[in-house]
């Protein structure tokens, strides 16, 4: 499982470069032909990881319900993210995966509610969720790499 967590850390390092390398205006820009922006994709990967790993395990998430409401699957940017919101996203970007590793090592994930993803994978365990999360984050990093060409 260390490999899975290493991949997730690498993914978050890539995502953090978007937060550091773009202005608030650029993070909020939705280029023509796209349905979302950089900050939505970043918030979305954080929220999805928490939902897949903690919520489906019946455990409390480390993020606010407000963040979940703005960035969960099925949402799109309906607001301009403020600097305060970007700062909140920055603060949980690594905190969430670092704590997940600690919690996994401490074996707190006892139960998992099976979940069929929209891509056809059926998640049946915490290990499935962690592996799928890496796939999901990779998809969104690809989208972000496309968006950055147009802002």
Secondary structure by P-SEA (a helix, b strand, c coil): caaaaaaaaaaaaaaaaaaacccccccccccccccccaaaaaaaaaaaaaaaccccccccccccaaaaaaccccccccccccaaaaaaaaaaaaaaaaaaaaaaaacccccccccccccccccccaaaaaaaaaaaaaaaaaaaaaaaacc
